[in-house]
Amino acid sequence: MYVRFPAGYEPPLHSHKASERILVNRGTLMLRTAYGDEMRKPEGAYFVIKSGLVHETMCVGPEDCFCYISLDRAFDVIPFLKP
């Protein structure tokens, strides 16, 4: 699927049953895991978020982010509830 995330988009921590393969076509994404690890993904970056990894993917910078996302099964969102 091809997705647009508006600049400043910041969803809450969550996971998916599917692994995500993401190509950043425009903008910059920031991937943050539940452990606090952060990875900046600029335009042209390709990365994989493994199934079950609790994360948030934010669109940082002044412009919207356009990404191509491929999944290995049906798309779902599992909210992360802090204990």
DOROMAR-975482 format. One record per residue (C-alpha): residue number from 1; chain; x, y, z. Coordinates in pm, whole numbers, always signed. Layout:
  nr kette   east  north     up
 NUM     A      X      Y      Z
...
END
This chain:
  nr kette   east  north     up
   1     A     +0     +0     +0
   2     A   +110   +356    -63
   3     A    +60   +577   +245
   4     A    +89   +947   +325
   5     A   +171  +1046   +682
   6     A   +125  +1418   +751
   7     A   +423  +1606   +894
   8     A   +408  +1572  +1273
   9     A   +211  +1246  +1258
  10     A   +289  +1047  +1572
  11     A    +76   +740  +1647
  12     A    +90   +569  +1989
  13     A   +305   +261  +2050
  14     A   +164    -46  +1875
  15     A   +260   -367  +1697
  16     A   +138   -576  +1404
  17     A   +102   -949  +1339
  18     A   +254   -884   +996
  19     A   +612   -786   +921
  20     A   +626   -447   +748
  21     A   +866   -362   +466
  22     A   +880    +14   +423
  23     A  +1033   +229   +150
  24     A  +1041   +601   +231
  25     A   +968   +778    -99
  26     A   +954  +1130    +47
  27     A  +1012  +1286   +389
  28     A  +1179  +1144   +698
  29     A  +1039   +881   +932
  30     A  +1156   +827  +1288
  31     A  +1112   +471  +1415
  32     A  +1105   +440  +1794
  33     A  +1072   +107  +1977
  34     A   +917    +47  +2318
  35     A  +1275    +16  +2449
  36     A  +1350   +376  +2349
  37     A  +1571   +292  +2049
  38     A  +1534   +553  +1773
  39     A  +1624   +520  +1407
  40     A  +1591   +805  +1158
  41     A  +1483   +687   +811
  42     A  +1535   +953   +541
  43     A  +1401   +963   +186
  44     A  +1519   +654     -4
  45     A  +1554   +437   +309
  46     A  +1423    +82   +306
  47     A  +1369   -106   +631
  48     A  +1178   -394   +787
  49     A   +976   -390  +1109
  50     A   +948   -748  +1226
  51     A   +616   -893  +1334
  52     A   +540   -824  +1701
  53     A   +791   -538  +1749
  54     A   +628   -267  +1960
  55     A   +701    +65  +1789
  56     A   +583   +404  +1674
  57     A   +669   +551  +1336
  58     A   +660   +931  +1326
  59     A   +682  +1166  +1028
  60     A   +944  +1423  +1130
  61     A  +1048  +1730   +940
  62     A   +864  +2002   +760
  63     A   +708  +1790   +482
  64     A   +462  +1501   +468
  65     A   +600  +1147   +438
  66     A   +507   +924   +146
  67     A   +587   +554   +195
  68     A   +532   +227    +16
  69     A   +449    -44   +272
  70     A   +441   -415   +194
  71     A   +301   -671   +440
  72     A   +334  -1048   +461
  73     A    -24  -1094   +585
  74     A   -338   -892   +660
  75     A   -281   -547   +811
  76     A   -373   -500  +1176
  77     A   -283   -264  +1460
  78     A   -239   -397  +1814
  79     A   -228   -113  +2071
  80     A    +49   -135  +2329
  81     A    -94   -112  +2678
  82     A   +166    -25  +2939
  83     A   +157   -262  +3239
END
